[in-house]
Amino acid sequence: METRINKIDLGILIPILALITFSLGVVYSASSSWAVNMNKDSMFLFRNHLLRAGLGIVLIFLVSRISYLNLIKYRKILMGAAILMLLYLLVAGVETTKGAARWIYLGGFSFQPADFVKYALLINISYLLAKKKDYVSNLYYGYLPILGYVLIVVALIAIQPNFSTASVIFISSLMLFWVGKVKMKHLGITVLSLIPAAVLFVLSKPYILNRLFSYQEHSQGGNGSYQLSQAIIGFGNGGFFGVGPGNSNQRELFLPQSYDDFVFSIVGEEYGFWGVTIVILLFALFVYRGLKLAISMQDDFGRNLAFGITIIIGMNAIINMMVATGMIPTTGQTLPFISYGGTSIIFNSIAVGILLNISTYRMQPKGALLRETLATAGSVHD
């Protein structure tokens, strides 16, 4: 049964396409010197990014044509695959230069499961919150079974170790619980109960402590973080109008990961205050339209899913920008749709495609959506 009556939300699509297109010039500029240093080919990293960006755009339009209600049928498979991937990382994951086992290598293909896991978890808890909405306020039958999924995923990601991603997933899940009408008392108890465990975890991980101490030293005027200092220099070089595309000085091997975690600094240097403002406004427009869509949805699953996707992408963007500008310690979170990276842009693009499909059902009568949900998902049991 087809019940869609709306076209996709251009207020969601256009900012994302603009960000992906903008990323091509930024990543090429930021990565060319590093690519030459790696294998003598200045286009090496750019070609990889161009391929993934192109695939991301194709996936946005392809997924936008598939009913988000189909996700209900596959949520258990997605959740099971996510947990299996995280367990696999514990025994066979490939370590990065930072000592974290975050990647799976299959032949010549590299894959970072965390980008898949956060959306698999979102789909699962979005459905469960909708299904259990009449008794989600019940601690034992409503809230705790859903929270269990979150805690399992957060724990498996944290021990990779990848504390920043685990924190983002946990915080976004709490926000989704709030939208799903979980009692504030239960959320408060959850946070207070986990604070001691989080503190002990941080104290047991030297790499986190080093980041915190380096940030503290930098904030006090010292030379604590070379990477952060170079990022700030980049913004300073850019001034109001920027030094111009391709004219960055920091990309010349001064700023580590200038094409990845700290690409926002290259944006500030080459495009100046105006370029930074435009990027922020594009993300702001996306978040505004995503939240507006969530509010307009009559279907609880669609509302939860739209809110979660918007929050995950928006939160990652905010965190990356705050890190690059020295507002918070380094976290390792990429800038969605702009940073170089395969799995990040692919799964974020799929998520945007899902969001666009949800937008075609906005303001749909609840009864019609319920009938289509039952017809699409069939008999679904927990």
N, C-alpha and C positions, 0 to 999 in steps of 0.2 A: 504494500500500500504506500503510495507516494503522497506526502502531505506538505511538502515544502512549498512555501508561497513567497519566499524572499530570495533575493540575489545575495551573493557573498558580500560581506561588509568591506567596502573599499578603504574605509578608515583603518582597518587592520592590515589589509593586503599592501597598500601603497607604501606605508612606512617601512615594512619589512623588505620589499623589493628595493626601495631606495637605499636601505642599509647594506644589503648584499651587493648592490651595484657599486656603492661607495667603497666597500671593502676591497674591491679589486685593485683600485689605485693605491690605497693605503698599504695593503699587504705587499704589493709589488715593491713599493718604495722601502718599506720597513724590512723586507726580507732579502733584498738583492745582494747586499754586502755579505750577509750571513750565509747566503747560498753559495756565493763565490768562495767564501772561506771554508765551506763544507766540502764542495765537490767541483769548484771552478765553473759552475754554471749559474749565472745570476737569475735565470728564469726557473730554476728547479722548484723552489718552494711555491712560486707564483703559479706554475702550471698545475701543481697539486691542488692549490686553493681554487683556481679557476674551474677545474673539473668538479670539485666538491660543491662549489657555489652553484654551478650549472645544474648539478644533480639535485641540489636543495630546492632550486626554483621549480624544477620538474615535479618533485615530490609535493611541493606546496599545492600545485594545481591538481595533481593526480589524487592526492588524499582528500582534497576538498570536495571531490565528487563521490566519495564513499561515505555512507551514512555513519555518523559517530555511534549510532545505536548498535552497530555490529560489534563494537568493542566489548559489549557486555558478554557476548558469546566466548570471547577469547581472553577475557581478563585473567582467568585462572592459569591459562597457558603462559601468558605474558609474565604473571607474577612468579610462577614456578621457574621459568627460564631465567628471570632476573636473579632469583636466589641461588640457582645453580651456578650462574656466572660468577657471582660474588664468592661462592664457596670454592670455585675453581681457582680464582685468583689467590686464595690462601695457600694453595699447594703448587700451582704451576704458573702463576702470574709473572709477567716480565717486569723487573724493576726499572724505574726511571732513574735519571741521574740524581734525583733527590732521595732515592732509596725506598720509594713506595711501589708496591706491586699493583699497578693500576691498569695494565694493558694485557690484552690477550692477542697473541700473534698466531695467525693461521695461514701458513704459506707466506705470501708476500703482503697479506692484509693485516693491518693492526686495528684493534678495536678496544675502546675504553668503555667498559660495561656501565659505569656510573651514569653516563648520558642516557642510556636506555632504561636503566633501573628507576631513575627518578620519575619517568613518565609511566612506566609499568605500575609503580606504586600508586601514582596519582589516579590512574584509571581504576584501580582496584578499590581504593578508599573512597573515591567519588561515588562509585556504585554502591558500596556498603553503607555509606552515609545516607544515600537516597533510599535504599531498601529498608534501613533500620530507623528511619526518621521518626517514627511514632514512639520508639523506645530507646533512641540513642542516648537519652539522658540517664538511662539505667546503667549504672557503673559496670555490672558484671555481664549483662546480656547485650548491652549496646556498645558502650565505649571501649572497654578493655580488649575485646576481640579485635577491634579495628586498630587500636593502638599497638597491639602485638605485631602486626605487619610492619608498622613504622619502626618500632624498636629493633626488630630483626635486621631490617635493611640498614638503619643508621649504625648499628653495632658492626655489621660486616664491612661497611664502607670505612668506618672510623679506624678499624684495626689494619687497614691496608698498609700504611695509615693515610687517611685522607679526611682529616678532621673538618676542614672548611666545607667540603661537599656534604659531609654528614650533617653539619650544622645547618646548611641551607635547606636540605631535605626535611630536617626536623622542624625548623621554623615555619617553612611553607606548609607542612602538614598540620601544625598547630593552627595556622591561619585558616586552613580548610576546615578543620574541626570547628572553629568558631563560626564559620559560615554555615556549617552543617548542624548548628544549634546544640553542640555539646555544651554541657554546663561549665560555666567559667570556674566553678569550684573544682571540678575534675581537672581542667586544664592547669589551674594554679598548683594543685597537688602534684601533677605530673612534672611540671617544671621544677618545683622545689625539691622533689624527690631525686631528680636527675642531676641537679647542680653539683652535689658532692662527687658523683661519679665523673662528671665532666671535668671538674677541677683536678681530680686525681689523674685522669687521663692526660690532661695538659702537662701536669708536673712530671709525668713519666716519659714524655716525648721531648727530647732535646731540641729537635728541629722546630717545634712550636715555641719553646722557650727562647730559642735564638732569635726567632722572628719578633717576638714580643720585646726582648731586650734591645734588639737593633732598632725597632720602631721607637722605643722609648728614648734611646740615645739620639736618634735623628730628630725627634720632636723637641728635644732640649738643645738643639743646635749643634750636635755632634756629628760624627761621620759614621753613624751606626749602620746604615743600609746603603751600600753603593748603588744598588739597582734603583732604589727609591730616590736617591739624590740625583741620579742621572735622569730619571723620569721628570722630576721637578725642573731640572735645567731645561729639558725639552719644552715644557710649557712656557718657561721664561723666554726661551729663544723665539717662540711663536708670537708672543705679544698679542696685539689686537687683530692683525690681519694675516699673520703667519708668514713663514719664509717662502711659501709656495710649494706645490706638489713636486715631490722628488728632490727637494732641496734640504731635507733634514740632515742635520749634523750628527744627531744621536744615533741614527741608524748605522753609522760607520763604525760598528763594533763597540760603541760606547755603552749602549743600553742593552743589556742581555734580555732576550725574549721580547724584543721590540715589535715583533710581528705577531706575538701571541698574548701573553698576560698583560703586557704594557703597551699594546698598540694604541691605546687612548692617548698616550703621551706623544706619539708620532702625529696623531690627528691634531693635537694642540699645537705642536711645533710647526707643522706644514700648513695648517688651515687657520690657526690662531683662535681667538675667542669666538669668532663667528662660526668657524667649523665645529668647535666643541658645542656651541649653543644649538646648532642645527641637529647634531647627533642626539643631544639630550631631548630636543623637542620631538624628534621622530620616535624615540622610545616612549616619551610621555604620551604622544598621540596613540601609540599602540596600546599602552596600559589603560588609557582612558576608554578607548573603544572596547577593549577586552572586558573591563569591569562593567561598562555600560551594557554589553551583551549579556554578561552573567546576571545582572539585575533583571534584564528583560525576559529571561528564560522562564517558561512555565514548568519545564521538565527539571526535576531536582538533579538528576544525573548530569544533564547538559549544563545546568548552572554551576554545579560543583566543578565539572571538568573545565569549563571556560574560565572560572575564577582561578583554578590551580595552574593552568597553562600560563595565564597572564602573570600571575604572581611569580612563578618560577623564572620566566624569562626576564621580567622586570627586576626581580631581586638580584639576579646574576649581573645584570647591567649596572645596577646601582653599586653593588659591591665592587665590581671591577673599576668603575670610575672613582670610587672613594679610595681604593688602594692606589691607583695611579696618581691621584692628587695628594696623597699623603695623609688622608683623613683617618684611615684605619690601617693596621698592619697588613703585610702581604698575605694573600690567601691562596693564590693559584687559580682563581676563577677567571675564565675567559670572558671577553666582551661578546655577547651573542651576535652572530651574523657579521661581525667585523673581524674578530681575531682569526688568525690562521688555525685550522683544526678540522679534522675530518668528521669524527663522530658527533661533535658538538653541533656543527652546522646542519648535519644530516637529520639528527633527531629533533633539533629545534624547528627545522623546516617541516618535518612530519607533524609536530605539535601545532604549528601554525595552520597547516592544512586541516587538521581536526577542528581547530578553532573556527576556521572559515566555514567548514561544513556545519558546525553548530549554529553559526550566524544565519544560515538559510532556514533554520527552524525557529528563529526568534519570534516572540509574540504568538507562537502557535498555540491553539487551544489545548489545554492539558489533556482532555479526553482523547483527542486525535493522536497526540504523542503517546499516550498510554497504549492505545490500540496498536500503533506501529511498533512500539517497544516489544509488546507481546508477540506480534507477528514476526519481528526480526530475531528476537532473542530466543523465542520458544520457551520451554520450561527451564528456568535457571534456578539452581539450588546452590546453597553455600556449603 
